[in-house]
């Protein structure tokens, strides 16, 4: 990672508090996936352009301009890959205290040029982010637009074999159901990952999505991840819901790469 990096095309924006593509669990983070009313926006892959980088090993930043409607097929109403004529914008800034630098600085090479065992880390990474966008809302005979924003804070703490992290996301939508009624949204989650053995990790997460005029949703995710062999991962997981309409689920999943 350099001071300035340019990404364009289809990608996962750095805006996300925590990447769904890098999580240990099968169940995605509720703060990334919740939607408000008929607006199908959520933190997902996008088409656009992003500039990001690391300043002096500790400060990370990202800013981007994207279509805002994910990576779906061509929109028939607009005749393009974007479902309206506006672009969404976002910004994220974070700083890491302690531990290795965000660019890997602080690792001392062993004699002979080999990489050393990095060992366990004690660090805190704090970030703030904001997103402003507009999305097309399908109505009865008339399509309208919903202008909205999301902003929040994220915290990632590493202390030896324990990783504690979480985020809170606030949002406001002007017209998410096509009735021009403003709607507020709040979502948050916290997760603890504990290294029981170098190859075995225990996971516990609690998340909430509280959307005005809608049922409150929550989730409790518990799991064990076993790194059985190189490129082979076994996940045993349960997802429980005490509010909303989501059903409880259990997973046994084997991931491998050739």
URNORBEL-V202938 format. One record per pair of residues at least 24 apart in sequence whose ideal C-beta (glycine too) atoms are under 10 Angstrom apart, sorted by sequence separation. I is the first residue (numbers start at 1). J is the second residue. If there is no record, write none. Layout:
I&J + I&J
This chain:
19&43 + 20&44 + 21&45 + 46&70 + 47&71 + 64&88 + 65&89 + 66&90 + 98&122 + 99&123 + 128&152 + 129&153 + 148&172 + 149&173 + 165&189 + 166&190 + 167&191 + 185&209 + 186&210 + 187&211 + 200&224 + 201&225 + 217&241 + 218&242 + 219&243 + 231&255 + 232&256 + 233&257 + 18&43 + 20&45 + 44&69 + 45&70 + 46&71 + 47&72 + 64&89 + 65&90 + 97&122 + 98&123 + 99&124 + 127&152 + 128&153 + 129&154 + 147&172 + 148&173 + 149&174 + 165&190 + 166&191 + 185&210 + 186&211 + 200&225 + 201&226 + 217&242 + 218&243 + 219&244 + 231&256 + 232&257 + 17&43 + 44&70 + 45&71 + 63&89 + 64&90 + 97&123 + 98&124 + 99&125 + 127&153 + 128&154 + 147&173 + 148&174 + 164&190 + 165&191 + 166&192 + 184&210 + 185&211 + 186&212 + 199&225 + 200&226 + 201&227 + 216&242 + 217&243 + 218&244 + 228&254 + 230&256 + 231&257 + 16&43 + 41&68 + 44&71 + 63&90 + 64&91 + 96&123 + 97&124 + 98&125 + 126&153 + 127&154 + 146&173 + 147&174 + 148&175 + 164&191 + 165&192 + 184&211 + 185&212 + 199&226 + 200&227 + 216&243 + 217&244 + 219&246 + 223&250 + 229&256 + 230&257 + 231&258 + 15&43 + 16&44 + 41&69 + 42&70 + 44&72 + 62&90 + 63&91 + 64&92 + 96&124 + 97&125 + 126&154 + 127&155 + 146&174 + 147&175 + 148&176 + 163&191 + 164&192 + 165&193 + 183&211 + 184&212 + 196&224 + 199&227 + 200&228 + 215&243 + 216&244 + 217&245 + 218&246 + 220&248 + 221&249 + 222&250 + 223&251 + 225&253 + 226&254 + 228&256 + 40&69 + 41&70 + 62&91 + 63&92 + 95&124 + 96&125 + 97&126 + 125&154 + 126&155 + 127&156 + 145&174 + 146&175 + 147&176 + 163&192 + 164&193 + 183&212 + 184&213 + 185&214 + 189&218 + 196&225 + 197&226 + 198&227 + 199&228 + 215&244 + 217&246 + 219&248 + 13&43 + 40&70 + 61&91 + 62&92 + 63&93 + 95&125 + 96&126 + 125&155 + 126&156 + 144&174 + 145&175 + 146&176 + 162&192 + 163&193 + 164&194 + 182&212 + 183&213 + 186&216 + 187&217 + 189&219 + 191&221 + 193&223 + 196&226 + 197&227 + 199&229 + 214&244 + 215&245 + 219&249 + 221&251 + 223&253 + 225&255 + 12&43 + 13&44 + 15&46 + 61&92 + 62&93 + 94&125 + 95&126 + 96&127 + 124&155 + 125&156 + 126&157 + 144&175 + 146&177 + 162&193 + 163&194 + 181&212 + 183&214 + 215&246 + 12&44 + 13&45 + 40&72 + 60&92 + 61&93 + 62&94 + 94&126 + 95&127 + 124&156 + 125&157 + 146&178 + 161&193 + 162&194 + 163&195 + 181&213 + 189&221 + 193&225 + 201&233 + 203&235 + 207&239 + 12&45 + 13&46 + 60&93 + 61&94 + 93&126 + 94&127 + 95&128 + 123&156 + 124&157 + 125&158 + 144&177 + 145&178 + 161&194 + 162&195 + 210&243 + 11&45 + 12&46 + 47&81 + 48&82 + 59&93 + 60&94 + 61&95 + 93&127 + 94&128 + 123&157 + 124&158 + 144&178 + 146&180 + 148&182 + 152&186 + 161&195 + 199&233 + 200&234 + 201&235 + 203&237 + 205&239 + 206&240 + 209&243 + 10&45 + 11&46 + 13&48 + 15&50 + 47&82 + 59&94 + 60&95 + 92&127 + 93&128 + 94&129 + 122&157 + 123&158 + 124&159 + 143&178 + 144&179 + 148&183 + 150&185 + 152&187 + 153&188 + 155&190 + 156&191 + 157&192 + 158&193 + 160&195 + 161&196 + 176&211 + 208&243 + 209&244 + 10&46 + 11&47 + 14&50 + 58&94 + 59&95 + 60&96 + 92&128 + 93&129 + 122&158 + 123&159 + 137&173 + 139&175 + 142&178 + 144&180 + 152&188 + 161&197 + 176&212 + 177&213 + 208&244 + 9&46 + 10&47 + 11&48 + 13&50 + 14&51 + 15&52 + 58&95 + 59&96 + 91&128 + 92&129 + 93&130 + 121&158 + 122&159 + 146&183 + 148&185 + 150&187 + 161&198 + 176&213 + 177&214 + 9&47 + 10&48 + 11&49 + 12&50 + 14&52 + 49&87 + 55&93 + 58&96 + 91&129 + 92&130 + 120&158 + 121&159 + 122&160 + 129&167 + 131&169 + 135&173 + 137&175 + 139&177 + 140&178 + 163&201 + 173&211 + 176&214 + 8&47 + 9&48 + 11&50 + 13&52 + 48&87 + 57&96 + 58&97 + 90&129 + 91&130 + 92&131 + 120&159 + 121&160 + 137&176 + 139&178 + 166&205 + 173&212 + 8&48 + 9&49 + 48&88 + 50&90 + 52&92 + 54&94 + 55&95 + 58&98 + 90&130 + 91&131 + 120&160 + 122&162 + 123&163 + 124&164 + 125&165 + 127&167 + 129&169 + 130&170 + 131&171 + 133&173 + 134&174 + 135&175 + 137&177 + 138&178 + 139&179 + 161&201 + 163&203 + 165&205 + 166&206 + 167&207 + 168&208 + 169&209 + 171&211 + 172&212 + 7&48 + 8&49 + 9&50 + 48&89 + 58&99 + 89&130 + 90&131 + 91&132 + 119&160 + 120&161 + 134&175 + 135&176 + 137&178 + 166&207 + 171&212 + 7&49 + 8&50 + 46&88 + 48&90 + 50&92 + 54&96 + 60&102 + 89&131 + 90&132 + 120&162 + 121&163 + 137&179 + 6&49 + 7&50 + 8&51 + 40&83 + 57&100 + 58&101 + 59&102 + 60&103 + 88&131 + 89&132 + 90&133 + 6&50 + 7&51 + 46&90 + 57&101 + 58&102 + 88&132 + 89&133 + 5&50 + 6&51 + 7&52 + 56&101 + 57&102 + 58&103 + 87&132 + 88&133 + 5&51 + 6&52 + 14&60 + 16&62 + 56&102 + 57&103 + 86&132 + 87&133 + 88&134 + 4&51 + 5&52 + 6&53 + 14&61 + 15&62 + 41&88 + 43&90 + 54&101 + 55&102 + 56&103 + 57&104 + 58&105 + 86&133 + 87&134 + 88&135 + 4&52 + 5&53 + 14&62 + 15&63 + 54&102 + 55&103 + 57&105 + 86&134 + 3&52 + 4&53 + 5&54 + 13&62 + 14&63 + 15&64 + 53&102 + 54&103 + 56&105 + 57&106 + 84&133 + 85&134 + 86&135 + 2&52 + 3&53 + 4&54 + 13&63 + 14&64 + 53&103 + 54&104 + 84&134 + 86&136 + 1&52 + 2&53 + 3&54 + 4&55 + 13&64 + 15&66 + 54&105 + 83&134 + 84&135 + 1&53 + 2&54 + 3&55 + 83&135 + 84&136 + 1&54 + 3&56 + 11&64 + 13&66 + 83&136 + 82&136 + 83&137 + 7&62 + 11&66 + 83&138 + 1&57 + 8&64 + 10&66 + 4&61 + 5&62 + 7&64 + 8&65 + 10&67 + 3&61 + 78&136 + 100&158 + 1&60 + 12&71 + 77&136 + 84&143 + 86&145 + 90&149 + 94&153 + 98&157 + 99&158 + 10&70 + 11&71 + 83&143 + 85&145 + 88&148 + 89&149 + 90&150 + 91&151 + 92&152 + 94&154 + 96&156 + 97&157 + 98&158 + 10&71 + 75&136 + 77&138 + 84&145 + 86&147 + 88&149 + 90&151 + 94&155 + 98&159 + 83&145 + 84&146 + 92&154 + 94&156 + 96&158 + 68&131 + 68&132 + 69&133 + 60&125 + 62&127 + 66&131 + 68&133 + 69&134 + 70&135 + 61&127 + 67&133 + 68&134 + 69&135 + 77&143 + 58&125 + 60&127 + 62&129 + 63&130 + 64&131 + 66&133 + 68&135 + 69&136 + 67&135 + 68&136 + 10&81 + 15&88 + 15&89 + 16&90 + 13&88 + 15&90 + 17&92 + 120&195 + 14&90 + 15&91 + 16&92 + 13&90 + 14&91 + 15&92 + 17&94 + 14&92 + 13&92 + 14&94 + 68&148 + 43&129 + 46&133 + 43&131 + 41&131 + 41&133 + 41&134 + 39&133 + 41&135 + 39&134 + 40&135 + 39&135 + 40&136 + 38&135 + 39&136 + 40&137 + 38&136 + 39&137 + 40&138 + 36&135 + 38&137 + 1&101 + 3&103 + 35&135 + 37&137 + 38&138 + 1&102 + 2&103 + 38&139 + 1&103 + 1&104 + 41&146 + 38&144 + 39&145 + 39&146 + 41&148 + 43&150 + 38&146 + 39&147 + 42&150 + 18&127 + 37&146 + 39&148 + 41&150 + 17&127 + 36&146 + 17&128 + 37&148 + 15&127 + 17&129 + 36&148 + 14&127 + 16&129 + 15&129 + 36&150 + 14&129 + 15&130 + 16&131 + 13&129 + 15&131 + 13&131 + 31&150 + 31&152 + 31&154 + 43&169 + 41&171 + 41&173 + 39&173 + 15&150 + 17&152 + 31&166 + 32&167 + 34&169 + 36&171 + 39&174 + 41&176 + 17&153 + 18&154 + 31&167 + 36&172 + 37&173 + 39&175 + 40&176 + 15&152 + 17&154 + 29&166 + 31&168 + 32&169 + 34&171 + 36&173 + 38&175 + 39&176 + 16&154 + 17&155 + 18&156 + 29&167 + 31&169 + 37&175 + 38&176 + 39&177 + 17&156 + 24&163 + 30&169 + 37&176 + 38&177 + 39&178 + 29&169 + 36&176 + 37&177 + 38&178 + 35&176 + 36&177 + 37&178 + 38&179 + 37&179 + 37&181 + 39&183 + 37&183 + 18&165 + 36&183 + 17&165 + 18&166 + 36&184 + 37&185 + 17&166 + 18&167 + 36&185 + 17&167 + 35&185 + 16&167 + 17&168 + 34&185 + 17&169 + 34&186 + 34&187 + 33&187 + 31&186 + 32&187 + 31&187 + 30&187 + 31&188 + 32&189 + 29&187 + 30&188 + 31&189 + 30&189 + 29&189 + 29&191 + 25&191 + 24&191 + 23&191 + 25&193 + 24&193 + 17&187 + 23&193 + 17&188 + 18&189 + 17&189 + 18&191 + 34&207 + 36&209 + 33&207 + 34&208 + 35&209 + 37&211 + 30&205 + 32&207 + 34&209 + 36&211 + 37&212 + 27&203 + 29&205 + 30&206 + 31&207 + 33&209 + 34&210 + 35&211 + 36&212 + 37&213 + 24&201 + 30&207 + 31&208 + 34&211 + 36&213 + 37&214 + 24&202 + 25&203 + 27&205 + 29&207 + 30&208 + 31&209 + 36&214 + 24&203 + 28&207 + 30&209 + 35&214 + 23&203 + 25&205 + 27&207 + 34&214 + 24&205 + 23&205 + 34&217 + 30&217 + 30&218 + 30&219 + 29&219 + 28&219 + 30&221 + 27&219 + 29&221 + 28&221 + 27&221 + 26&221 + 27&222 + 25&221 + 27&223 + 25&222 + 26&223 + 23&221 + 25&223 + 24&223 + 26&225 + 24&224 + 25&225 + 24&225 + 27&235 + 24&233 + 26&235 + 30&239 + 25&235 + 26&236 + 27&237 + 24&235 + 26&237 + 27&238 + 30&241 + 25&237 + 27&239 + 24&237 + 26&239 + 25&239 + 30&246 + 27&249 + 26&249 + 26&250 + 27&251 + 26&251 + 25&251 + 26&252 + 26&253 + 25&253 + 26&255
